[in-house]
Amino acid sequence: MSEEVEALRAEVALLREELRALKATRGMKREHRCPACDGRKLLHVRRMQQMSGTPLSLSMQYHGRLKTLPAPVGKLAAFVCVACGYLELYANSSKVDIDGKHIMFVEGEEPRRGPPYR
């Protein structure tokens, strides 16, 4: 019986780790929950702006042989946890040039499919 209990404890530990990973990757924008403190009171800053009042945007500049001026590629928005101050930034951007060197596309693994663990 103790072997069975130990096996169950190990399985529960694995499930807890999976749950922690899921909480950390979903983000406040989607879950409306802070991944740092599990707080549920958030601020959604839809339009970030500079002190001058102009919109704050994501800009990019390549640092190669040719010096170029930063070019805006998307507007920034944020979610802030009221309880702990954790901040997530989001860019509404479709103009980013993926060059494979400085800017790369990263794709995560597909979620596991199948029957629930029993």
NUKELUM-237778 format. One record per atom (N, C-alpha, C, O, CB): chain; atom name; x, y, z. Coordinates in nm, 4 decimals. Glycine has a CB too. Layout:
N
NODE_nugu_rodren_east_north_up
NODE_A_CA_X_Y_Z
...
***
This chain:
118
NODE_nugu_rodren_east_north_up
NODE_A_N_0.0813_-0.1196_0.0000
NODE_A_CA_0.0000_0.0000_0.0000
NODE_A_C_0.0858_0.1264_0.0000
NODE_A_O_0.0485_0.2246_-0.0641
NODE_A_CB_-0.0926_-0.0004_0.1197
NODE_A_N_0.1991_0.1269_0.0695
NODE_A_CA_0.2815_0.2483_0.0735
NODE_A_C_0.3444_0.2781_-0.0623
NODE_A_O_0.3683_0.3943_-0.0949
NODE_A_CB_0.3910_0.2344_0.1793
NODE_A_N_0.3715_0.1747_-0.1415
NODE_A_CA_0.4228_0.1970_-0.2775
NODE_A_C_0.3173_0.2677_-0.3611
NODE_A_O_0.3486_0.3563_-0.4407
NODE_A_CB_0.4639_0.0627_-0.3444
NODE_A_N_0.1936_0.2282_-0.3425
NODE_A_CA_0.0825_0.2891_-0.4146
NODE_A_C_0.0668_0.4370_-0.3756
NODE_A_O_0.0442_0.5229_-0.4608
NODE_A_CB_-0.0481_0.2119_-0.3865
NODE_A_N_0.0791_0.4639_-0.2477
NODE_A_CA_0.0692_0.6019_-0.1979
NODE_A_C_0.1837_0.6863_-0.2527
NODE_A_O_0.1625_0.8006_-0.2933
NODE_A_CB_0.0702_0.6046_-0.0431
NODE_A_N_0.3028_0.6318_-0.2541
NODE_A_CA_0.4182_0.7047_-0.3079
NODE_A_C_0.4014_0.7329_-0.4566
NODE_A_O_0.4370_0.8411_-0.5035
NODE_A_CB_0.5471_0.6255_-0.2843
NODE_A_N_0.3479_0.6374_-0.5307
NODE_A_CA_0.3232_0.6578_-0.6735
NODE_A_C_0.2205_0.7683_-0.6948
NODE_A_O_0.2356_0.8516_-0.7842
NODE_A_CB_0.2752_0.5271_-0.7394
NODE_A_N_0.1172_0.7687_-0.6132
NODE_A_CA_0.0158_0.8740_-0.6225
NODE_A_C_0.0739_1.0108_-0.5866
NODE_A_O_0.0417_1.1106_-0.6510
NODE_A_CB_-0.1027_0.8418_-0.5307
NODE_A_N_0.1579_1.0157_-0.4859
NODE_A_CA_0.2226_1.1422_-0.4481
NODE_A_C_0.3103_1.1948_-0.5608
NODE_A_O_0.3119_1.3148_-0.5882
NODE_A_CB_0.3067_1.1239_-0.3208
NODE_A_N_0.3826_1.1056_-0.6255
NODE_A_CA_0.4674_1.1471_-0.7377
NODE_A_C_0.3821_1.2001_-0.8524
NODE_A_O_0.4181_1.2991_-0.9160
NODE_A_CB_0.5547_1.0296_-0.7861
NODE_A_N_0.2708_1.1355_-0.8786
NODE_A_CA_0.1806_1.1796_-0.9855
NODE_A_C_0.1197_1.3166_-0.9528
NODE_A_O_0.1086_1.4025_-1.0403
NODE_A_CB_0.0686_1.0755_-1.0076
NODE_A_N_0.0808_1.3359_-0.8279
NODE_A_CA_0.0261_1.4651_-0.7857
NODE_A_C_0.1317_1.5744_-0.8003
NODE_A_O_0.1000_1.6855_-0.8427
NODE_A_CB_-0.0241_1.4580_-0.6396
NODE_A_N_0.2549_1.5446_-0.7661
NODE_A_CA_0.3632_1.6427_-0.7812
NODE_A_C_0.3809_1.6818_-0.9276
NODE_A_O_0.4002_1.7995_-0.9581
NODE_A_CB_0.4953_1.5866_-0.7251
NODE_A_N_0.3745_1.5848_-1.0180
NODE_A_CA_0.3841_1.6140_-1.1614
NODE_A_C_0.2671_1.6995_-1.2085
NODE_A_O_0.2863_1.7937_-1.2854
NODE_A_CB_0.3894_1.4840_-1.2421
NODE_A_N_0.1480_1.6679_-1.1637
NODE_A_CA_0.0306_1.7462_-1.2017
NODE_A_C_0.0384_1.8898_-1.1497
NODE_A_O_-0.0011_1.9837_-1.2188
NODE_A_CB_-0.0959_1.6792_-1.1497
NODE_A_N_0.0892_1.9060_-1.0283
NODE_A_CA_0.1070_2.0413_-0.9731
NODE_A_C_0.2059_2.1220_-1.0562
NODE_A_O_0.1851_2.2408_-1.0810
NODE_A_CB_0.1552_2.0341_-0.8271
NODE_A_N_0.3126_2.0573_-1.0986
NODE_A_CA_0.4127_2.1249_-1.1814
NODE_A_C_0.3529_2.1659_-1.3160
NODE_A_O_0.3784_2.2762_-1.3644
NODE_A_CB_0.5352_2.0337_-1.2031
NODE_A_N_0.2743_2.0785_-1.3756
NODE_A_CA_0.2065_2.1126_-1.5013
NODE_A_C_0.1118_2.2298_-1.4822
NODE_A_O_0.1049_2.3187_-1.5671
NODE_A_CB_0.1295_1.9918_-1.5556
NODE_A_N_0.0394_2.2306_-1.3722
NODE_A_CA_-0.0540_2.3395_-1.3434
NODE_A_C_0.0205_2.4715_-1.3249
NODE_A_O_-0.0233_2.5751_-1.3749
NODE_A_CB_-0.1369_2.3073_-1.2180
NODE_A_N_0.1330_2.4680_-1.2533
NODE_A_CA_0.2153_2.5884_-1.2359
NODE_A_C_0.2625_2.6425_-1.3704
NODE_A_O_0.2599_2.7633_-1.3939
NODE_A_CB_0.3364_2.5582_-1.1461
NODE_A_N_0.3050_2.5538_-1.4570
NODE_A_CA_0.3516_2.5954_-1.5897
NODE_A_C_0.2381_2.6564_-1.6709
NODE_A_O_0.2584_2.7554_-1.7412
NODE_A_CB_0.4120_2.4762_-1.6653
NODE_A_N_0.1200_2.5987_-1.6619
NODE_A_CA_0.0054_2.6541_-1.7343
NODE_A_C_-0.0318_2.7916_-1.6835
NODE_A_O_-0.0603_2.8811_-1.7630
NODE_A_CB_-0.1139_2.5615_-1.7230
NODE_A_N_-0.0321_2.8103_-1.5524
NODE_A_CA_-0.0653_2.9403_-1.4950
NODE_A_C_0.0339_3.0468_-1.5395
NODE_A_O_-0.0039_3.1611_-1.5650
NODE_A_CB_-0.0686_2.9321_-1.3425
NODE_A_N_0.1598_3.0091_-1.5487
NODE_A_CA_0.2635_3.1064_-1.5831
NODE_A_C_0.2605_3.1456_-1.7299
NODE_A_O_0.3082_3.2536_-1.7648
NODE_A_CB_0.3994_3.0511_-1.5486
NODE_A_N_0.2062_3.0619_-1.8167
NODE_A_CA_0.2154_3.0915_-1.9595
NODE_A_C_0.0906_3.1524_-2.0200
NODE_A_O_0.0968_3.2035_-2.1319
NODE_A_CB_0.2479_2.9684_-2.0327
NODE_A_N_-0.0198_3.1494_-1.9527
NODE_A_CA_-0.1443_3.1977_-2.0120
NODE_A_C_-0.1520_3.3491_-2.0171
NODE_A_O_-0.2062_3.4037_-2.1132
NODE_A_CB_-0.2617_3.1444_-1.9353
NODE_A_N_-0.1009_3.4174_-1.9193
NODE_A_CA_-0.0985_3.5622_-1.9211
NODE_A_C_-0.2249_3.6273_-1.8664
NODE_A_O_-0.3332_3.5688_-1.8672
NODE_A_CB_-0.0757_3.6086_-2.0593
NODE_A_N_-0.2077_3.7488_-1.8195
NODE_A_CA_-0.3186_3.8221_-1.7592
NODE_A_C_-0.4228_3.8630_-1.8626
NODE_A_O_-0.5416_3.8716_-1.8313
NODE_A_CB_-0.2667_3.9451_-1.6872
NODE_A_N_-0.3796_3.8877_-1.9838
NODE_A_CA_-0.4720_3.9290_-2.0887
NODE_A_C_-0.5785_3.8221_-2.1126
NODE_A_O_-0.6954_3.8533_-2.1354
NODE_A_CB_-0.3958_3.9580_-2.2187
NODE_A_N_-0.5375_3.6994_-2.1073
NODE_A_CA_-0.6285_3.5890_-2.1365
NODE_A_C_-0.7015_3.5368_-2.0130
NODE_A_O_-0.8208_3.5072_-2.0192
NODE_A_CB_-0.5524_3.4766_-2.2005
NODE_A_N_-0.6306_3.5254_-1.9016
NODE_A_CA_-0.6854_3.4623_-1.7821
NODE_A_C_-0.7470_3.5590_-1.6819
NODE_A_O_-0.8231_3.5175_-1.5945
NODE_A_CB_-0.5790_3.3850_-1.7149
NODE_A_N_-0.7149_3.6870_-1.6937
NODE_A_CA_-0.7596_3.7876_-1.5963
NODE_A_C_-0.7198_3.7469_-1.4545
NODE_A_O_-0.7977_3.7577_-1.3598
NODE_A_CB_-0.9129_3.8072_-1.6050
NODE_A_N_-0.5958_3.6998_-1.4436
NODE_A_CA_-0.5401_3.6545_-1.3163
NODE_A_C_-0.3908_3.6789_-1.3198
NODE_A_O_-0.3263_3.6551_-1.4219
NODE_A_CB_-0.5719_3.5037_-1.2896
NODE_A_N_-0.3348_3.7263_-1.2090
NODE_A_CA_-0.1916_3.7535_-1.2019
NODE_A_C_-0.1139_3.6225_-1.1842
NODE_A_O_-0.1441_3.5456_-1.0929
NODE_A_CB_-0.1605_3.8514_-1.0856
NODE_A_N_-0.0144_3.5955_-1.2699
NODE_A_CA_0.0632_3.4729_-1.2544
NODE_A_C_0.1600_3.4784_-1.1370
NODE_A_O_0.2097_3.3745_-1.0935
NODE_A_CB_0.1393_3.4446_-1.3808
NODE_A_N_0.1878_3.5980_-1.0848
NODE_A_CA_0.2821_3.6116_-0.9738
NODE_A_C_0.2160_3.5873_-0.8385
NODE_A_O_0.2701_3.5147_-0.7551
NODE_A_CB_0.3450_3.7495_-0.9758
NODE_A_N_0.0970_3.6489_-0.8160
NODE_A_CA_0.0350_3.6390_-0.6835
NODE_A_C_-0.1057_3.5809_-0.6873
NODE_A_O_-0.1701_3.5691_-0.5831
NODE_A_CB_0.0307_3.7747_-0.6191
NODE_A_N_-0.1539_3.5447_-0.8046
NODE_A_CA_-0.2880_3.4906_-0.8250
NODE_A_C_-0.3966_3.5952_-0.7994
NODE_A_O_-0.5133_3.5605_-0.7811
NODE_A_CB_-0.3099_3.3704_-0.7345
NODE_A_N_-0.3582_3.7241_-0.7982
NODE_A_CA_-0.4555_3.8321_-0.7804
NODE_A_C_-0.5509_3.8405_-0.8978
NODE_A_O_-0.5164_3.8042_-1.0103
NODE_A_CB_-0.3843_3.9654_-0.7620
NODE_A_N_-0.6720_3.8889_-0.8705
NODE_A_CA_-0.7731_3.8956_-0.9763
NODE_A_C_-0.8193_4.0370_-1.0045
NODE_A_O_-0.9071_4.0582_-1.0883
NODE_A_CB_-0.8917_3.8111_-0.9397
NODE_A_N_-0.7613_4.1338_-0.9356
NODE_A_CA_-0.7935_4.2737_-0.9629
NODE_A_C_-0.6813_4.3312_-1.0489
NODE_A_O_-0.5684_4.3481_-1.0029
NODE_A_CB_-0.8114_4.3561_-0.8298
NODE_A_N_-0.7144_4.3608_-1.1739
NODE_A_CA_-0.6146_4.4058_-1.2708
NODE_A_C_-0.6541_4.5388_-1.3306
NODE_A_O_-0.7719_4.5739_-1.3366
NODE_A_CB_-0.5959_4.3023_-1.3812
NODE_A_N_-0.5545_4.6117_-1.3744
NODE_A_CA_-0.5762_4.7322_-1.4532
NODE_A_C_-0.5415_4.6978_-1.5976
NODE_A_O_-0.4382_4.6361_-1.6238
NODE_A_CB_-0.4901_4.8533_-1.3998
NODE_A_N_-0.6272_4.7375_-1.6912
NODE_A_CA_-0.5982_4.7184_-1.8330
NODE_A_C_-0.5724_4.8568_-1.8909
NODE_A_O_-0.6646_4.9371_-1.9052
NODE_A_CB_-0.7165_4.6442_-1.9086
NODE_A_N_-0.4480_4.8841_-1.9239
NODE_A_CA_-0.4089_5.0120_-1.9825
NODE_A_C_-0.4142_4.9918_-2.1334
NODE_A_O_-0.3219_4.9354_-2.1922
NODE_A_CB_-0.2645_5.0594_-1.9336
NODE_A_N_-0.5211_5.0373_-2.1952
NODE_A_CA_-0.5432_5.0119_-2.3378
NODE_A_C_-0.4551_5.0962_-2.4282
NODE_A_O_-0.4175_5.0541_-2.5376
NODE_A_CB_-0.6868_5.0366_-2.3720
NODE_A_N_-0.4233_5.2141_-2.3816
NODE_A_CA_-0.3416_5.3040_-2.4650
NODE_A_C_-0.2348_5.3663_-2.3776
NODE_A_O_-0.2641_5.4521_-2.2943
NODE_A_CB_-0.4290_5.4149_-2.5332
NODE_A_N_-0.1137_5.3243_-2.3958
NODE_A_CA_-0.0031_5.3810_-2.3203
NODE_A_C_0.0467_5.5038_-2.3956
NODE_A_O_0.0505_5.5057_-2.5186
NODE_A_CB_0.1116_5.2766_-2.2995
NODE_A_N_0.0842_5.6049_-2.3206
NODE_A_CA_0.1323_5.7259_-2.3866
NODE_A_C_0.2519_5.7839_-2.3135
NODE_A_O_0.2740_5.7597_-2.1948
NODE_A_CB_0.0211_5.8298_-2.3956
NODE_A_N_0.3282_5.8614_-2.3894
NODE_A_CA_0.4437_5.9293_-2.3331
NODE_A_C_0.3948_6.0505_-2.2547
NODE_A_O_0.2769_6.0853_-2.2612
NODE_A_CB_0.5445_5.9711_-2.4444
NODE_A_N_0.4837_6.1143_-2.1815
NODE_A_CA_0.4453_6.2314_-2.1032
NODE_A_C_0.3939_6.3439_-2.1926
NODE_A_O_0.3156_6.4276_-2.1477
NODE_A_CB_0.5638_6.2805_-2.0203
NODE_A_N_0.4363_6.3467_-2.3168
NODE_A_CA_0.3911_6.4502_-2.4103
NODE_A_C_0.2497_6.4231_-2.4609
NODE_A_O_0.1898_6.5089_-2.5256
NODE_A_CB_0.4871_6.4601_-2.5284
NODE_A_N_0.1957_6.3037_-2.4318
NODE_A_CA_0.0618_6.2687_-2.4767
NODE_A_C_0.0592_6.1863_-2.6035
NODE_A_O_-0.0466_6.1373_-2.6430
NODE_A_CB_-0.0171_6.3916_-2.4974
NODE_A_N_0.1736_6.1700_-2.6682
NODE_A_CA_0.1770_6.0883_-2.7894
NODE_A_C_0.1751_5.9403_-2.7520
NODE_A_O_0.2310_5.9014_-2.6494
NODE_A_CB_0.3023_6.1214_-2.8748
NODE_A_N_0.1112_5.8578_-2.8348
NODE_A_CA_0.1028_5.7145_-2.8014
NODE_A_C_0.2412_5.6513_-2.7897
NODE_A_O_0.3322_5.6828_-2.8664
NODE_A_CB_0.0206_5.6398_-2.9073
NODE_A_N_0.2548_5.5632_-2.6943
NODE_A_CA_0.3783_5.4883_-2.6761
NODE_A_C_0.3693_5.3658_-2.7661
NODE_A_O_0.2737_5.2888_-2.7572
NODE_A_CB_0.4011_5.4481_-2.5251
NODE_A_N_0.4677_5.3479_-2.8520
NODE_A_CA_0.4617_5.2367_-2.9459
NODE_A_C_0.5880_5.1522_-2.9369
NODE_A_O_0.6931_5.1974_-2.8915
NODE_A_CB_0.4421_5.2880_-3.0888
NODE_A_N_0.5741_5.0303_-2.9809
NODE_A_CA_0.6877_4.9400_-2.9917
NODE_A_C_0.7659_4.9822_-3.1147
NODE_A_O_0.7100_4.9919_-3.2239
NODE_A_CB_0.6426_4.7893_-3.0004
NODE_A_N_0.8939_5.0072_-3.0976
NODE_A_CA_0.9747_5.0438_-3.2140
NODE_A_C_1.0962_4.9533_-3.2197
NODE_A_O_1.1423_4.9017_-3.1179
NODE_A_CB_1.0175_5.1933_-3.2086
NODE_A_N_1.1466_4.9354_-3.3397
NODE_A_CA_1.2613_4.8469_-3.3587
NODE_A_C_1.3672_4.9158_-3.4417
NODE_A_O_1.3382_4.9966_-3.5299
NODE_A_CB_1.2188_4.7156_-3.4254
NODE_A_N_1.4910_4.8815_-3.4107
NODE_A_CA_1.6043_4.9361_-3.4841
NODE_A_C_1.7064_4.8249_-3.4995
NODE_A_O_1.7431_4.7591_-3.4021
NODE_A_CB_1.6660_5.0608_-3.4116
NODE_A_N_1.7520_4.8043_-3.6219
NODE_A_CA_1.8545_4.7039_-3.6466
NODE_A_C_1.9908_4.7642_-3.6198
NODE_A_O_2.0156_4.8799_-3.6538
NODE_A_CB_1.8460_4.6500_-3.7910
NODE_A_N_2.0790_4.6872_-3.5593
NODE_A_CA_2.2144_4.7340_-3.5286
NODE_A_C_2.3136_4.6594_-3.6181
NODE_A_O_2.3924_4.5776_-3.5708
NODE_A_CB_2.2488_4.7125_-3.3770
NODE_A_N_2.3083_4.6879_-3.7426
NODE_A_CA_2.3998_4.6268_-3.8375
NODE_A_C_2.4999_4.7305_-3.8848
NODE_A_O_2.5331_4.8236_-3.8114
NODE_A_CB_2.3235_4.5662_-3.9569
NODE_A_N_2.5474_4.7146_-4.0058
NODE_A_CA_2.6417_4.8118_-4.0610
NODE_A_C_2.5748_4.9458_-4.0871
NODE_A_O_2.6343_5.0516_-4.0667
NODE_A_CB_2.7031_4.7587_-4.1898
NODE_A_N_2.4511_4.9398_-4.1322
NODE_A_CA_2.3786_5.0634_-4.1593
NODE_A_C_2.3025_5.1050_-4.0344
NODE_A_O_2.2274_5.0259_-3.9773
NODE_A_CB_2.2819_5.0464_-4.2795
NODE_A_N_2.3219_5.2276_-3.9930
NODE_A_CA_2.2479_5.2797_-3.8782
NODE_A_C_2.1129_5.3286_-3.9284
NODE_A_O_2.1066_5.4100_-4.0205
NODE_A_CB_2.3267_5.3948_-3.8058
NODE_A_N_2.0070_5.2804_-3.8696
NODE_A_CA_1.8737_5.3237_-3.9093
NODE_A_C_1.8025_5.3837_-3.7891
NODE_A_O_1.8339_5.3512_-3.6747
NODE_A_CB_1.7923_5.2060_-3.9680
NODE_A_N_1.7088_5.4694_-3.8151
NODE_A_CA_1.6283_5.5271_-3.7079
NODE_A_C_1.5248_5.4257_-3.6617
NODE_A_O_1.4772_5.3451_-3.7416
NODE_A_CB_1.5597_5.6577_-3.7544
NODE_A_N_1.4894_5.4286_-3.5334
NODE_A_CA_1.3861_5.3359_-3.4881
NODE_A_C_1.2550_5.3627_-3.5622
NODE_A_O_1.2176_5.4779_-3.5841
NODE_A_CB_1.3654_5.3479_-3.3355
NODE_A_N_1.1874_5.2575_-3.5996
NODE_A_CA_1.0597_5.2710_-3.6691
NODE_A_C_0.9493_5.2082_-3.5843
NODE_A_O_0.9642_5.0950_-3.5381
NODE_A_CB_1.0657_5.2047_-3.8099
NODE_A_N_0.8387_5.2799_-3.5632
NODE_A_CA_0.7293_5.2207_-3.4847
NODE_A_C_0.6663_5.1036_-3.5599
NODE_A_O_0.6413_5.1119_-3.6802
NODE_A_CB_0.6217_5.3272_-3.4523
NODE_A_N_0.6412_4.9955_-3.4879
NODE_A_CA_0.5823_4.8782_-3.5507
NODE_A_C_0.4537_4.8330_-3.4809
NODE_A_O_0.3905_4.7373_-3.5256
NODE_A_CB_0.6826_4.7650_-3.5518
NODE_A_N_0.4142_4.8992_-3.3734
NODE_A_CA_0.2900_4.8611_-3.3064
NODE_A_C_0.2662_4.9415_-3.1811
NODE_A_O_0.3604_4.9911_-3.1194
NODE_A_CB_0.2915_4.7145_-3.2725
NODE_A_N_0.1423_4.9545_-3.1437
NODE_A_CA_0.1038_5.0260_-3.0212
NODE_A_C_0.1143_4.9309_-2.9018
NODE_A_O_0.0910_4.8108_-2.9147
NODE_A_CB_-0.0414_5.0837_-3.0332
NODE_A_N_0.1494_4.9858_-2.7869
NODE_A_CA_0.1634_4.9056_-2.6653
NODE_A_C_0.0407_4.9186_-2.5764
NODE_A_O_-0.0211_5.0248_-2.5688
NODE_A_CB_0.2886_4.9472_-2.5879
NODE_A_N_0.0063_4.8096_-2.5097
NODE_A_CA_-0.0974_4.8069_-2.4071
NODE_A_C_-0.0408_4.7259_-2.2906
NODE_A_O_0.0586_4.6549_-2.3062
NODE_A_CB_-0.2335_4.7448_-2.4617
NODE_A_N_-0.1043_4.7368_-2.1743
NODE_A_CA_-0.0514_4.6663_-2.0570
NODE_A_C_-0.1628_4.6166_-1.9668
NODE_A_O_-0.2741_4.6691_-1.9670
NODE_A_CB_0.0418_4.7571_-1.9780
NODE_A_N_-0.1295_4.5129_-1.8892
NODE_A_CA_-0.2122_4.4675_-1.7783
NODE_A_C_-0.1259_4.4771_-1.6532
NODE_A_O_-0.0104_4.4345_-1.6536
NODE_A_CB_-0.2665_4.3204_-1.8012
NODE_A_N_-0.1818_4.5329_-1.5462
NODE_A_CA_-0.1085_4.5518_-1.4211
NODE_A_C_-0.1894_4.4916_-1.3071
NODE_A_O_-0.3093_4.5172_-1.2956
NODE_A_CB_-0.0797_4.7028_-1.3948
NODE_A_N_-0.1248_4.4122_-1.2234
NODE_A_CA_-0.1899_4.3550_-1.1058
NODE_A_C_-0.1958_4.4613_-0.9967
NODE_A_O_-0.0934_4.5195_-0.9609
NODE_A_CB_-0.1145_4.2277_-1.0557
NODE_A_N_-0.3153_4.4867_-0.9437
NODE_A_CA_-0.3330_4.5873_-0.8389
NODE_A_C_-0.2636_4.5442_-0.7105
NODE_A_O_-0.2088_4.6280_-0.6390
NODE_A_CB_-0.4821_4.6121_-0.8127
NODE_A_N_-0.2652_4.4147_-0.6801
NODE_A_CA_-0.2095_4.3649_-0.5542
NODE_A_C_-0.0578_4.3709_-0.5475
NODE_A_O_-0.0022_4.4156_-0.4472
NODE_A_CB_-0.2535_4.2240_-0.5323
NODE_A_N_0.0107_4.3261_-0.6540
NODE_A_CA_0.1570_4.3160_-0.6442
NODE_A_C_0.2324_4.4021_-0.7462
NODE_A_O_0.3544_4.4152_-0.7366
NODE_A_CB_0.1983_4.1726_-0.6614
NODE_A_N_0.1623_4.4605_-0.8430
NODE_A_CA_0.2282_4.5464_-0.9404
NODE_A_C_0.2891_4.4738_-1.0593
NODE_A_O_0.3547_4.5366_-1.1424
NODE_A_CB_0.3334_4.6234_-0.8731
NODE_A_N_0.2691_4.3435_-1.0692
NODE_A_CA_0.3212_4.2674_-1.1831
NODE_A_C_0.2651_4.3276_-1.3113
NODE_A_O_0.1470_4.3617_-1.3182
NODE_A_CB_0.2843_4.1153_-1.1718
NODE_A_N_0.3502_4.3406_-1.4128
NODE_A_CA_0.3128_4.4084_-1.5369
NODE_A_C_0.3383_4.3186_-1.6565
NODE_A_O_0.4433_4.2551_-1.6661
NODE_A_CB_0.3899_4.5400_-1.5522
NODE_A_N_0.2423_4.3134_-1.7473
NODE_A_CA_0.2603_4.2451_-1.8756
NODE_A_C_0.2334_4.3451_-1.9865
NODE_A_O_0.1309_4.4133_-1.9866
NODE_A_CB_0.1660_4.1204_-1.8884
NODE_A_N_0.3265_4.3533_-2.0811
NODE_A_CA_0.3104_4.4410_-2.1967
NODE_A_C_0.2675_4.3590_-2.3170
NODE_A_O_0.3104_4.2450_-2.3350
NODE_A_CB_0.4411_4.5177_-2.2269
NODE_A_N_0.1834_4.4181_-2.3980
NODE_A_CA_0.1385_4.3539_-2.5212
NODE_A_C_0.1528_4.4547_-2.6347
NODE_A_O_0.1267_4.5737_-2.6169
NODE_A_CB_-0.0096_4.3029_-2.5089
NODE_A_N_0.1937_4.4068_-2.7497
NODE_A_CA_0.2069_4.4927_-2.8680
NODE_A_C_0.1071_4.4472_-2.9731
NODE_A_O_0.0978_4.3290_-3.0060
NODE_A_CB_0.3522_4.4891_-2.9248
NODE_A_N_0.0328_4.5443_-3.0249
NODE_A_CA_-0.0574_4.5173_-3.1362
NODE_A_C_0.0236_4.5433_-3.2614
NODE_A_O_0.0306_4.6563_-3.3098
NODE_A_CB_-0.1890_4.6062_-3.1308
NODE_A_N_0.0839_4.4397_-3.3130
NODE_A_CA_0.1799_4.4609_-3.4203
NODE_A_C_0.1718_4.3524_-3.5269
NODE_A_O_0.1701_4.2332_-3.4964
NODE_A_CB_0.3197_4.4669_-3.3638
NODE_A_N_0.1671_4.3954_-3.6505
NODE_A_CA_0.1745_4.3010_-3.7610
NODE_A_C_0.2820_4.3423_-3.8606
NODE_A_O_0.2982_4.2800_-3.9655
NODE_A_CB_0.0392_4.2899_-3.8308
NODE_A_N_0.3561_4.4492_-3.8263
NODE_A_CA_0.4562_4.5032_-3.9186
NODE_A_C_0.5985_4.4553_-3.8898
NODE_A_O_0.6931_4.5018_-3.9534
NODE_A_CB_0.4528_4.6531_-3.9140
NODE_A_N_0.6144_4.3654_-3.7971
NODE_A_CA_0.7478_4.3213_-3.7584
NODE_A_C_0.8056_4.2310_-3.8670
NODE_A_O_0.7428_4.1330_-3.9071
NODE_A_CB_0.7441_4.2476_-3.6223
NODE_A_N_0.9247_4.2645_-3.9139
NODE_A_CA_0.9936_4.1823_-4.0129
NODE_A_C_1.0755_4.0762_-3.9406
NODE_A_O_1.1704_4.1085_-3.8692
NODE_A_CB_1.0843_4.2693_-4.1049
NODE_A_N_1.0395_3.9514_-3.9586
NODE_A_CA_1.1104_3.8411_-3.8945
NODE_A_C_1.2290_3.8069_-3.9834
NODE_A_O_1.2132_3.7530_-4.0929
NODE_A_CB_1.0167_3.7159_-3.8723
NODE_A_N_1.3499_3.8397_-3.9335
NODE_A_CA_1.4694_3.8192_-4.0160
NODE_A_C_1.5456_3.6914_-3.9805
NODE_A_O_1.6389_3.6543_-4.0517
NODE_A_CB_1.5616_3.9380_-4.0021
NODE_A_N_1.5082_3.6243_-3.8730
NODE_A_CA_1.5740_3.4999_-3.8346
NODE_A_C_1.7032_3.5198_-3.7585
NODE_A_O_1.7593_3.4230_-3.7072
NODE_A_CB_1.6012_3.4187_-3.9553
NODE_A_N_1.7521_3.6418_-3.7495
NODE_A_CA_1.8762_3.6703_-3.6782
NODE_A_C_1.8489_3.7529_-3.5523
NODE_A_O_1.8808_3.7109_-3.4411
NODE_A_CB_1.9748_3.7441_-3.7700
NODE_A_N_1.7899_3.8699_-3.5716
NODE_A_CA_1.7588_3.9584_-3.4593
NODE_A_C_1.6172_3.9359_-3.4074
NODE_A_O_1.5910_3.9495_-3.2879
NODE_A_CB_1.7763_4.1040_-3.5008
NODE_A_N_1.5272_3.9019_-3.4974
NODE_A_CA_1.3879_3.8768_-3.4608
NODE_A_C_1.3516_3.7396_-3.5155
NODE_A_O_1.3549_3.7155_-3.6362
NODE_A_CB_1.2912_3.9889_-3.5166
NODE_A_N_1.3168_3.6497_-3.4224
NODE_A_CA_1.2861_3.5124_-3.4619
NODE_A_C_1.1457_3.4756_-3.4169
NODE_A_O_1.0951_3.5266_-3.3170
NODE_A_CB_1.3889_3.4141_-3.4029
NODE_A_N_1.0856_3.3882_-3.4908
NODE_A_CA_0.9539_3.3353_-3.4578
NODE_A_C_0.9737_3.2130_-3.3704
NODE_A_O_1.0512_3.1238_-3.4048
NODE_A_CB_0.8719_3.3004_-3.5863
NODE_A_N_0.9043_3.2080_-3.2575
NODE_A_CA_0.9139_3.0948_-3.1662
NODE_A_C_0.7747_3.0350_-3.1513
NODE_A_O_0.6778_3.1065_-3.1258
NODE_A_CB_0.9726_3.1376_-3.0272
NODE_A_N_0.7659_2.9047_-3.1672
NODE_A_CA_0.6372_2.8372_-3.1552
NODE_A_C_0.6497_2.7269_-3.0521
NODE_A_O_0.7404_2.6439_-3.0595
NODE_A_CB_0.5902_2.7803_-3.2918
NODE_A_N_0.5581_2.7260_-2.9553
NODE_A_CA_0.5602_2.6250_-2.8501
NODE_A_C_0.5036_2.4934_-2.8972
NODE_A_O_0.4494_2.4830_-3.0072
NODE_A_CB_0.4837_2.6730_-2.7300
NODE_A_N_0.5165_2.3926_-2.8126
NODE_A_CA_0.4639_2.2601_-2.8438
NODE_A_C_0.3121_2.2616_-2.8392
NODE_A_O_0.2512_2.3405_-2.7670
NODE_A_CB_0.5194_2.1550_-2.7465
NODE_A_N_0.2529_2.1738_-2.9167
NODE_A_CA_0.1081_2.1559_-2.9131
NODE_A_C_0.0707_2.0957_-2.7776
NODE_A_O_0.1451_2.0131_-2.7246
NODE_A_CB_0.0590_2.0648_-3.0311
NODE_A_N_-0.0440_2.1358_-2.7203
NODE_A_CA_-0.0849_2.0744_-2.5940
NODE_A_C_-0.1135_1.9258_-2.6122
NODE_A_O_-0.1554_1.8811_-2.7190
NODE_A_CB_-0.2087_2.1452_-2.5375
NODE_A_N_-0.0899_1.8516_-2.5066
NODE_A_CA_-0.1153_1.7070_-2.5132
NODE_A_C_-0.2646_1.6817_-2.5284
NODE_A_O_-0.3468_1.7446_-2.4617
NODE_A_CB_-0.0608_1.6350_-2.3866
NODE_A_N_-0.2971_1.5917_-2.6141
NODE_A_CA_-0.4366_1.5539_-2.6357
NODE_A_C_-0.4557_1.4107_-2.5861
NODE_A_O_-0.3614_1.3316_-2.5837
NODE_A_CB_-0.4765_1.5671_-2.7870
NODE_A_N_-0.5742_1.3798_-2.5480
NODE_A_CA_-0.6018_1.2436_-2.5059
NODE_A_C_-0.6985_1.2428_-2.3900
NODE_A_O_-0.7464_1.3475_-2.3464
NODE_A_CB_-0.4734_1.1718_-2.4679
NODE_A_N_-0.7265_1.1256_-2.3412
NODE_A_CA_-0.8220_1.1150_-2.2304
NODE_A_C_-0.7624_1.1722_-2.1025
NODE_A_O_-0.6404_1.1714_-2.0860
NODE_A_CB_-0.8638_0.9685_-2.2084
NODE_A_N_-0.8453_1.2214_-2.0127
NODE_A_CA_-0.7941_1.2732_-1.8850
NODE_A_C_-0.7305_1.1630_-1.8020
NODE_A_O_-0.7658_1.0457_-1.8145
NODE_A_CB_-0.9065_1.3399_-1.8053
NODE_A_N_-0.6381_1.2016_-1.7185
NODE_A_CA_-0.5739_1.1049_-1.6285
NODE_A_C_-0.6761_1.0561_-1.5263
NODE_A_O_-0.7520_1.1353_-1.4705
NODE_A_CB_-0.4502_1.1681_-1.5567
NODE_A_N_-0.6773_0.9292_-1.5032
NODE_A_CA_-0.7704_0.8737_-1.4025
NODE_A_C_-0.6950_0.7832_-1.3082
NODE_A_O_-0.7543_0.7265_-1.2164
NODE_A_CB_-0.8867_0.7957_-1.4698
***
